[in-house]
Amino acid sequence: MMTDPIRQRYELMAGHLNEYQRRLWAGAEAQVLGWGGIGQVSRATGLSRGVVAAGRRELSQPDRGALGARVCSVRGSERRF
């Protein structure tokens, strides 16, 4: 039985990617596959179709953020009383 190559690549990379990088990777995979790519990537990785579609959209906005940039704001986890 042949394992899905998209799933294999995702399993190799997932632990090394933050949320933004994961979306970009999924979007790039979907873009390369063309029509139906969003669904294929979504099924292979377990990511939602919305996440994959957002990654494709973000690929067309290269200045949105650098790969080393923060994903969350500095004060994102502090509680306010």
C-alpha positions as CSV (number, residue, x, y, z in Angstrom):
1,M,0.0,0.0,0.0
2,M,1.4,3.4,-1.0
3,T,1.3,6.1,1.6
4,D,0.1,9.6,0.5
5,P,3.2,11.7,-0.3
6,I,1.5,14.9,1.0
7,R,0.9,13.2,4.4
8,Q,4.5,12.0,4.5
9,R,5.9,15.5,3.9
10,Y,3.5,16.9,6.5
11,E,4.4,14.4,9.1
12,L,8.1,15.2,8.5
13,M,7.6,18.9,8.8
14,A,4.7,19.5,11.2
15,G,6.8,19.4,14.4
16,H,9.1,22.1,13.1
17,L,6.6,24.6,11.8
18,N,4.7,27.3,13.7
19,E,1.0,28.1,12.8
20,Y,1.9,30.7,10.1
21,Q,4.5,28.4,8.5
22,R,2.1,25.5,8.6
23,R,-0.5,27.5,6.7
24,L,2.0,28.6,4.1
25,W,3.3,25.1,3.6
26,A,-0.2,23.7,3.2
27,G,-1.1,26.6,0.8
28,A,2.0,25.9,-1.3
29,E,1.1,22.2,-1.6
30,A,-2.4,23.1,-2.6
31,Q,-1.2,25.6,-5.2
32,V,1.2,23.1,-6.8
33,L,-1.6,20.5,-7.1
34,G,-3.9,23.0,-8.8
35,W,-7.7,22.5,-9.0
36,G,-8.9,20.4,-6.1
37,G,-5.6,20.9,-4.2
38,I,-7.2,22.4,-1.1
39,G,-9.3,19.4,-0.6
40,Q,-6.5,16.9,-1.2
41,V,-4.1,18.7,1.2
42,S,-6.9,19.0,3.8
43,R,-7.7,15.3,3.6
44,A,-4.1,14.2,3.7
45,T,-3.0,16.4,6.7
46,G,-6.2,16.8,8.8
47,L,-6.0,20.6,8.5
48,S,-9.3,22.3,7.7
49,R,-10.0,23.5,4.2
50,G,-10.1,27.0,5.6
51,V,-6.6,26.8,6.9
52,V,-5.3,25.5,3.6
53,A,-7.2,28.2,1.7
54,A,-5.9,30.9,4.0
55,G,-2.3,29.6,3.3
56,R,-2.9,30.0,-0.4
57,R,-4.2,33.5,0.0
58,E,-1.2,34.4,2.2
59,L,1.2,33.2,-0.4
60,S,0.1,36.1,-2.6
61,Q,1.0,38.5,0.2
62,P,4.8,37.9,0.7
63,D,5.4,41.0,2.9
64,R,2.9,39.9,5.6
65,G,5.5,38.5,7.9
66,A,8.9,37.0,7.9
67,L,9.4,33.4,8.9
68,G,11.2,34.4,12.1
69,A,8.5,36.9,13.1
70,R,6.2,36.5,16.1
71,V,3.0,34.5,15.5
72,C,1.3,35.9,18.7
73,S,1.6,39.3,20.3
74,V,4.0,39.7,23.2
75,R,1.1,40.2,25.7
76,G,-1.1,37.5,24.2
77,S,-1.1,35.2,27.2
78,E,-1.2,37.7,30.0
79,R,-4.5,37.9,32.0
80,R,-6.1,41.2,32.7
81,F,-7.9,41.7,36.0
